[in-house]
């Protein structure tokens, strides 16, 4: 890339004697490094994701298909009455947790989770309806008190609704949704009331002079920036580039398409007041040294270039912290050394294969109710005394 310095001054001595011009050259160099850094990250992330799709994704899909079959296997035991209450609740929680795991799995593949959820709901409903014992009134009150405590009194259910909930815990999702709708409607009603309040009542008194004083510095800076792209030297650069690069002046189809892309970049740079990209295009396609920027141009340009530098840092942070699939894969597997990255891949692949074998073994070795009862009791005993304070176990309400 052509150096920036010839655009800002005519001699090297001028550069060192003028702090403003030196600041511009320094921030320009920083932006070039930031752009390279950001692109390097994107390339690494894409490479990691490509490797994941080749090595790991087929195993992820294989495991989720088996997880679907495993949940179906567990559901087949829901209606068995020989389990104790704790064993039955352990079974239901096992199914619910595995269903949630599949729903939140980013590589679930082509499995019908809604159909699987319906199978679970139907099996649970049939089991609840087969229970002939009446619900004790004390049990109803205990559940009501628990719901009021958990949801701060916002969930109000009738006795019949609580009885239905005790028989079919999956109904809690419906009641939570109804509760949330009521809360939203109340909030909307309050918002409409607030809209009719005087502006001063909502935000306090503010005189016209105070408002002018607050906006004056910002407005003045904005006017200076606007001048650069409307009547200043950057506007002249834009016009020269637009005249030189306009695709309508090109006969060759390939070059015409290339210039169309460049013109889109040029137009976006002007719209976004991106001085860096504008000057970069000038250096690439003209670079005759004709523009020696005056002080009135250099000062707001420094503001624009600093803003560009901040945006590049923000863009890198956003790329590293977003929740798209490729970024999730990068965060899980990437390390500074290729060896460690490879070890992360191998460890995950081993874990997937181990999980597959374990589920397959459980299905093969627990075909009878007696064996499943023993397995559930082992899980109950293993969890005895363990409390998870991070979430509410809704099944505890229905013991």
N, C-alpha and C positions, 0 to 999 in steps of 0.2 A: 504494500500500500504506500502511496506517495506521502511523504512527511507533511505535516500540517503547517510547519513553520513558514514556508513561503507565502501562505495566504495572509498571515498576520503581520509580517514585517518584511522589510527589504534587506536587512543585514543581520548577521548573527549578533553584533554588538547591540543593536536596538533591542533584541530579545532580552538580553541579560540586564539592560538598563531600565526596562519597563516591567514592573511587577505584574501589571494587568495582563500583558501579552504572555509573560512566562506562566502565569496562572492558567491562561487558556490552553497553552501547550501542554501543561501538566495534566489538566483535567481531560484533555483529548487523549493523551497517552493512557490515562487510567481507564477511560471508556473502552478503548480498543482492547485492553487486557480483560475488562469485565465481559465484553462480548465474546471473546475467545473462551473465557472461563465458563460462561453460560452454555455455549455451544458444546464444549467438552463434556459438561455434565449431561446434556441431552443425548449426546452420542453414547456415553457410558450407559445411561439408563436404557436406551433402545437396545444396546448390545446385550445387557443383562436380561431384558425381557425376551429377546429373540432366543437366547439360550434356555430360558425358562420354558418357553413354548415347545422347544424341541425335547428337553430332558424330563421336565416335570409335569407339564399339562396333561399328557395322556394318563399318567398315574393319578392325578387329581380327579379326572373324569371317571376313571375306573373305581376309585374309592367312593366317590359320591353315588355312583350307581349301586355299589354294594351297601352303602349306608342306607339308601332307600329300601333295599331288600331287608336289611337288618331291622329297620323300624317296622316294616310290615310283619316281620317275624315276632317282634315284641308285642305288636298290637294283637296278634292272634291269641295272646294270653290274657288280655284285659278282662274278658268275660268270665274267667275262672274264679270260682268262689272259695276254693280251698286255700287261697292265700290269706294270711293275716292282714289286718288293716295296714300295718306298717309295710308289709311286703307289697301290698297292692299299691300303696302310695309311692313306694320306691320304683315300682314298674312304671307308673304314670309319669313320675318325674324324669325317669330315664328316657322315656319316649319324648316328652316335651323338650328336654334339653337337646336331644339329637335332632329333633325337628328344627329347633332354633339354630342349631349349628348349620344345618343345611340351608336354611333361609338366609343366613348371613355369609355363607361361603361364596367367595367371588368367582369360583370356577365350578359351579354346581353342575354345569352341563345341561343336557336335555332330559330332565326329570320333572314330572308333574307334582310339584309340592302341594298344590291346592287339593289334588285328588288324595294325596297321602294324609293331609290334615283332615279331610272329610272322613276317611276311613277311621281315623283315631276318634273323631267326634262321635261317629255313629257307634263305634264299639263302646265308648264311654257312656253314651246315652242309654244303650241297651242294658249295660250293667247296672246303671243307676235306677232304671225303671224296674229292674228285676228285684231290687231291694224292697221287700214288703213292709219292713218296720217303719212305723210312723216316726217323724222327726220330733224329738223332744223340744218343747217350747223354750227350755233353758238353752238348748243348742242354738235355736234361732236368735235368741238375744245375745248369746256369746258372739256369734258371727256378725250380728248387726253392730255390736260394740267394736269389734275388731275392724270392720270396714270403716266406721266413723273415725276411729283412731288413725288408720292408715291414710285415709283420704280427707282428713281434716273436716269431716262432716259434710263434704260435698256430694257423697254418694248416699242417697236416700232410697232404700228399697222397701217394698211391701213384704209382709210375711211370706206370701206366695212366691215372690221373686227370690227371697232368701232360701226357701225350701228348694226351689228349682236349682239355685246355685250350689247348694249342698249336694244335690244329686248329680249335678253336672258342672264341675268346676270350670270347664272351658267357657261357660257363659260369662265369666268375669271379663273377658275381652269385650263382649257386647255392652256390658254395664259400664265399663270404663269409657267406651266410645260415647255412650249416651251422656255420661257425666261430663265429658269434655265438650260435647255439643252444647249442653246447658251453660257451662262456664263461658264458652265463646259467645253465646247469645247474650249473656249478661254483660260481657265486655263490650260487645258491639252497641248495646243499648247505652252504656255509659259513654262510649265514644261519641255517639250521636248527640247526647246531652252536652258534652264538652264543646262540640262544634258550634253550638248556639251561644256560648259564652263570649263576651267581648274579648278581643285580642289582648287587651291590657290585663284582663283578669288571669289569662293563662301564662303570659310571659312577663308581666310587670310593665311599669311605665318606662318608656324610653323616648327621650326628646329627639326631635329631628336633627338638632346640632350634634348630639351624641352619636347618632347613626351615621351622619356624614363624616365625623371625625374617625369613626371606626373603619369605614370603607375607603376613605380617601387614599391611604398609602397603597392598599391593594389595587384600587382602581388605577392609580398612577403607574404602578409597576405593570399592570396588564396593558395599559395604553402603550407603554414603551415596547413591550413584547409584540403587540399587534403591529406597531409601526415597522418592525423588521420584516414582516411578511406581506405588508400592504404597500409600503412606499420606500422602504430602505434598501440596503445593499443585498440582503437575503432575497428580497423580492426580485431584484435584477438577476441574481443567480438562478432563481426559479424560472424566470422567463427565458433565459438563455438555454437552460436545460430542456425546458418544454419545447422550445423551438427546434433544438437539435435532435431530440429523442422522440418526437411525436411519431407514432407508428404509421400515420397516414402518408408520411413522406417516404416510407420504405416500400420498395416493390418486392423484394425477396420475402417469401412467406415465412421462412424460419426467422430471419432478422426482424420481420414485422411482429411476430409473436414475442420475441425477446424484448423488443422495445415497448410492447404493450405491458409486459410485466414491470419493466423499469418505470414506465409512466404511472402505473398504479402505486409503486413505491414512492415516487416523487410527489404525487398528489396527497398520499397519506402523510408524508413528512410535512408538507405545508399545512395540512389540516390540523395535525397534532403539534405543530410548532416544534418539529424535531430538527433543530439546527444541525446536529451531528450528521444525520443521514443526508440532509441536503448538501452539506459541504463535502461529505464523502462521495456523493454522486458527482459533484463538480470536479473533485480531484480525479476521479476515475475517467470521466468523459470529456473534460475540458482541460483544466489544470494549466492555464496559460499565464498564471500569476498576475492576472489583471486586477484582482480584488485585494486591495490592502485596506483592511477595515479601519474605520475611524473610531474614535473613543465612544461616540454615541452608539455605535454598533457593538463594540467590544463589550461594554458593560452589561447590557441585557443578554448578550450571547453567553457570557459567563454564567448567568443565572439559568439559561436554558440548558447548558451543558451539565451543570451541577444537577439539575432536575433529571436529566437523562441518566446520569450516573446513579442517582437514587432509585430510579425506575428499574435499572438493570439489577440492582441488589434485591429489590422487591420481587422482581420476576424470578430470580433464582430461589428465593425463599418460598415463593408460591409453588414453584415446580417441585421443591423438595417436601413440601408439607401437604400437598393436595392428596385426595383420596382416590385418584384414578388407579386402574389396575396396574399399569406399568410402574407407577411410583410406589405402590405397595410392594411390588416384587423387588424393586430396587432397595427399598428400606430393609427388607427381610434378608436379602442375600449379599448385597454389595459390601465389600471391604476394600481397604486400600491396596492390598496385595491380591494378585490373581489366585494365588494358592489358597488364601483364606476364603475367598469368594467360592472357589471350587469346593472347599470343605463344607461350606454352608449348604451348597446344593446337595452334596452327597449325604449330609446329615438329614436333610429334609426328605430326600428320597428314601433313605433307610427308615425314617419314621413313618412314612406313608405305607411302605411295604409291611412294616410291623403292625400297624393298625389294621391293614387288610387281613393279615393272618389271624389276628386276635378276634376280629368280628366273625370271620369264617369259622374259627374254632368254637366260639360261643354258640353259633347256630347249629353246628354239627353235634356238639356234646350236650345240648340242653333241649332235646326234642320233646321230652315228657314234662308234665306238670310237676312231678316230684323233683326232677333235676332243676327245673326253673325256680321252684320254691326254695331249694337249697341255695342257688346262686343269689336270689334276691335277699335271702337272710344274711348271706355273707356281705352283701353291699350295705344292708341296714346296719349290721354290726360294725362295719368299717367306718360308717358315717356317724356312729353314735357319739354324741358329745361334741361334734363339730358344728360350729355355728358360723354362717356366712352373714356378716353384718352389712355386706355391700348391697344386698338385694332382699326383697321380701319373698318368702316362700308362701305363695297363696294357698298351697295345699295344706299348710298348717292350720288354716282357718276351718277345715272341714273334718278334723279328727274327732 
